Amino acid sequence: MADHHILLLGPPGAGKGTQATKLCETYDLDHVSTGDALRANKDMETEYGTPRSFMEAGELVPDEVVNEVLEAALTEADGYVLDGYPRNLEQVEFLDDATDLDYVFFLDVDRETLVERLTGRRVCTECGENYHVEFAPPEEAGVCDACGGDLHQRDDDEEDVVRERLEVYEENTEPVIEHYRETGDLVDIDGEGAPEDVFERLSDAIESDD
């Protein structure tokens, strides 16, 4: 099976994590995300310091450190699905130099659908299990199926915060999307509907190109 190099783009709530997991399982790829890579390489030495030094200080890890950590993760992977990066054109330029991408997929989801997905999420206060009031409700409203804990809505899932997050995403990431669209690399994937349907669209795009 080919060692695909896949970049998965999409706004919060588009289902990138779900689809990345399915792609990795199906095509035997590594899932590389900024957060996971930083946590796995907290003590990696760079000329700017370790990721841990910024994380423990409650500071954003600078692009220079993120770039080095991501490059190491991508180099170690035979094939991968990358999500959560790049977030700006400087990171795009670094990524272009660090690796060759086979596919750049953008999960396209309507704004109101994203709001519905994100505001409907509920998380168990005890075990962290995730639910959705419409798409994946618990057997008993407000109660976790796994441990019986209380379910709550996270502050960043409240509607006004969600809409602000989506606006910030669009402002910051639109240039990245347009870059790949202009180079002809971007493949728009309808991200609405059941996760299985979205995955079928992604796999069809990959297998039609193999």
C-alpha positions in Angstrom: 0.0 0.0 0.0 1.3 3.4 -0.9 2.7 5.6 1.9 0.4 8.5 1.3 1.2 12.0 2.6 -2.1 13.7 3.3 -2.9 17.2 4.6 -6.4 17.6 6.0 -7.7 21.1 6.3 -11.0 22.3 7.7 -12.6 24.5 10.4 -13.4 23.5 14.0 -16.2 21.0 13.9 -15.5 19.8 10.4 -14.6 16.3 11.6 -10.9 16.4 10.9 -10.0 14.2 13.9 -12.6 11.6 13.0 -11.6 11.4 9.3 -7.9 11.4 10.2 -8.4 8.3 12.4 -10.3 6.5 9.7 -7.7 7.4 7.0 -4.9 6.2 9.3 -6.6 2.9 10.1 -7.5 2.2 6.4 -4.2 3.2 4.8 -1.9 2.3 7.7 -0.7 5.9 8.2 0.5 7.9 11.2 -1.7 10.7 12.5 0.4 13.8 12.9 -1.2 16.8 14.7 0.5 19.8 16.2 -0.7 19.1 19.7 0.2 15.4 19.7 3.6 16.1 18.2 4.4 18.8 20.8 3.3 16.6 23.7 5.4 13.6 22.3 8.5 15.8 21.9 8.2 18.1 24.9 11.9 17.8 25.6 13.2 18.1 22.0 16.1 20.5 21.9 15.9 23.3 19.4 18.0 26.5 19.2 14.9 28.4 20.5 14.4 26.1 23.5 12.3 23.0 24.2 8.5 22.9 23.7 8.2 22.1 27.4 9.8 25.4 28.3 7.0 27.3 26.5 4.1 25.0 27.5 4.9 25.1 31.2 5.2 28.9 31.1 1.7 29.0 29.6 3.0 30.6 26.4 2.3 29.7 22.8 5.0 27.6 21.3 6.7 29.7 18.6 6.5 28.7 14.9 10.2 28.0 14.8 9.9 25.3 17.5 6.6 23.9 16.1 8.2 23.7 12.7 11.2 21.6 13.9 9.0 19.3 15.9 6.6 18.8 13.0 9.5 18.1 10.6 10.9 15.4 12.9 7.4 13.8 13.2 6.9 13.8 9.4 10.4 12.5 8.7 9.8 9.5 11.1 6.5 8.6 9.4 6.4 6.4 6.3 3.0 7.8 5.5 0.9 10.3 7.5 -2.3 12.4 7.8 -1.4 15.9 9.0 -4.0 18.1 10.6 -3.8 21.3 12.7 -0.9 22.6 10.5 -0.1 24.8 8.6 -2.0 27.7 10.1 -0.4 30.5 8.2 1.6 31.1 5.0 5.0 31.0 6.7 4.2 27.5 7.9 3.0 26.6 4.4 6.4 27.6 3.1 8.2 25.6 5.7 6.0 22.5 5.0 6.6 22.8 1.3 10.4 22.6 2.0 10.1 19.8 4.6 7.9 17.2 2.8 6.0 16.4 -0.4 2.3 16.2 -0.1 0.3 13.7 -2.2 -3.2 15.1 -1.2 -4.5 18.3 0.3 -8.1 17.8 1.3 -10.4 20.6 2.6 -13.5 19.4 4.5 -16.1 21.9 3.4 -19.0 22.3 5.9 -21.7 25.1 6.1 -21.2 27.6 8.9 -24.5 26.9 10.6 -23.8 23.1 10.5 -20.5 23.8 12.3 -22.2 25.8 14.9 -24.8 23.1 15.5 -22.1 20.4 15.8 -19.9 22.4 18.2 -22.7 23.8 20.5 -24.3 20.4 20.8 -21.2 18.7 22.2 -21.4 17.6 25.9 -18.4 16.2 27.9 -18.5 14.1 31.0 -17.0 15.9 34.0 -15.7 12.6 35.4 -14.2 10.6 32.6 -14.1 13.0 29.7 -16.4 10.9 27.4 -17.9 13.0 24.5 -21.5 13.1 23.4 -23.7 15.2 21.2 -27.3 16.2 22.1 -28.5 15.3 18.6 -25.9 13.1 16.8 -24.6 11.0 19.7 -26.8 11.5 22.8 -26.4 9.5 26.0 -29.1 7.0 27.0 -30.2 9.3 29.8 -30.0 13.1 29.2 -27.2 14.7 31.0 -25.7 11.5 32.3 -22.6 9.7 31.0 -23.3 6.2 29.7 -19.7 5.1 30.6 -19.4 6.2 34.3 -22.7 7.9 35.3 -21.0 11.3 35.6 -22.6 14.6 34.8 -22.4 16.0 31.3 -21.7 19.6 30.7 -21.1 22.1 27.8 -17.6 23.4 27.7 -17.2 27.2 27.8 -15.6 27.2 24.3 -18.6 25.3 22.9 -21.1 28.1 23.8 -22.6 29.7 20.7 -21.0 33.1 20.9 -17.6 31.6 21.5 -18.0 29.1 18.7 -18.9 31.8 16.2 -15.9 33.8 17.3 -13.6 30.7 16.9 -14.9 30.2 13.4 -14.3 33.8 12.4 -10.8 33.7 13.8 -10.2 30.4 11.9 -11.4 31.9 8.6 -9.4 35.0 9.0 -6.2 33.1 9.8 -6.5 30.1 7.6 -8.2 31.4 4.5 -4.9 32.4 2.9 -3.6 28.9 3.5 -6.6 27.4 1.7 -6.3 29.9 -1.1 -2.6 29.1 -1.5 -3.4 25.4 -2.1 -6.3 26.3 -4.3 -4.2 28.5 -6.5 -1.5 25.8 -6.8 -4.1 23.3 -7.9 -3.4 21.0 -5.0 -6.6 21.6 -3.0 -9.4 19.0 -3.3 -12.7 20.1 -1.8 -14.5 17.4 0.0 -18.2 17.7 1.1 -17.8 17.4 4.9 -21.6 17.2 5.6 -23.5 14.1 6.4 -22.6 10.9 8.3 -18.8 10.4 9.0 -19.0 7.2 6.9 -20.2 9.2 3.9 -17.5 11.8 4.3 -14.9 9.1 4.5 -16.2 7.4 1.4 -15.7 10.7 -0.5 -12.1 11.0 0.8 -11.2 7.4 0.0 -12.8 7.7 -3.5 -10.6 10.7 -4.1 -7.5 8.8 -3.1 -8.2 5.6 -4.9 -9.3 7.3 -8.1 -5.8 8.9 -8.1 -3.8 5.7 -7.3 
